[in-house]
Amino acid sequence: MIYLDNAATTRISYNAIQAMEPYLNEIYGNPSGVYKLSRQAKEAIEEAREIIAGILKTNPENIFFTSGGTESDNWVLDNVEVGGHVITSSIEHHAILNKCKQLEEKGIEVTYLPVDKWGRVDPKDVENSIKDNTSLISIMMANNEIGTIEPISEIGMIAKKKGIRFHTDAVQAFGHIFIDVNDINVDMLSASSHKFNGPKGIGFLYVRDVDNMGPLILGGGQEMGMRAGTENVANIVGMGAAAKEAYEEMRWRIKKEIYLRNYLISRVLREIPRVRLNGSPNSRLPGNVNFSFEGVDGTSLVVLMDNEGICISAGSACSADKEGVSHVIEAIDVPENFAFGTVRLTLSSENTLEEMNFTIHRLKENVRKLRSAR
Ligand code: PLP
């Protein structure tokens, strides 16, 4: 099998599994207890919190564990008060977009900013959309479909100058590119463990100004009273281990992914006719490749590739089962005859040049087959 769908999820790392194992077996104490078995579990949670805080260059008190990216994103938007105004982009993940729809039903105004042909939000558009009642700006750090990295620090500067809280959905970015929350002026940041070789069903939200944040779930006092419920100790520990590993290895992982990505992109653009690369040529996630093939059905291409053991996706995993063109591909104005032939290949540093060669070979053949069947 050749796995090229790392934006959908990643393989859990051996180190993460090893780190989790004791907390699934012998150290099963409830972290809220006072005896040693519980204290050990609690210590492990706090260690993971310190690892993540250290990576983001913040303090452990600013990190809250959640069930993943969707929950972190929803939590941020739940804190917007009726009468407020939210600025976001038209290419956010549905964890943001569908929650924004709900906010609109409650009487909260939402501005969905357009993007340019590379999928980039213009910071000037953000500035020009600010109103007296704007209470939140939420722009993703990197897009999950086309990999475009957004100008987050410029937007952060605008938000800071105007005194508006700024959230970024960094689910695709954390663990893949270097992030310092102070450099980029973000107030809140969402991340998800299964996107950086940790376990599924766990993530976190960074909150700079904890006093101005309402709780998500009320109950016991877990997560500093902000997100109650007995902690998923093993998952938290696994996420911490995966985050540590990702950051320790980040430089070479980025280098390898960019090398493989550029090799794949340049050969496909050269060797397959009527294809376009979606997303920014420069400001893009190291492992992201997104092509539109003219006159090809993207889903059929995914099926043919799967028959040969190659995992790729049409659109994003979350919308792959929906009819039609994804909102991201629509937002960057991909011509209709290309749009339906969109596929995403997201690499990891575990991929090899041989895998790229085989993938290119099969892409060529399958695109030709689908075109000639029309
Ligand atoms: N935000 C982005 C940009 C994503 O890519 C995803 C998942 O694909 C999510 C949020 C949702 O994260 P999770 O699967 O942890 O709920």
Boltz pocket constraint, residues with backbone or C-beta under 6 A from the ligand:
constraints:
  - pocket:
      binder: B
      contacts: [[A, 7], [A, 8], [A, 67], [A, 68], [A, 69], [A, 70], [A, 71], [A, 73], [A, 93], [A, 95], [A, 140], [A, 142], [A, 143], [A, 144], [A, 169], [A, 171], [A, 172], [A, 191], [A, 192], [A, 193], [A, 202], [A, 203], [A, 318]]
      max_distance: 6.0
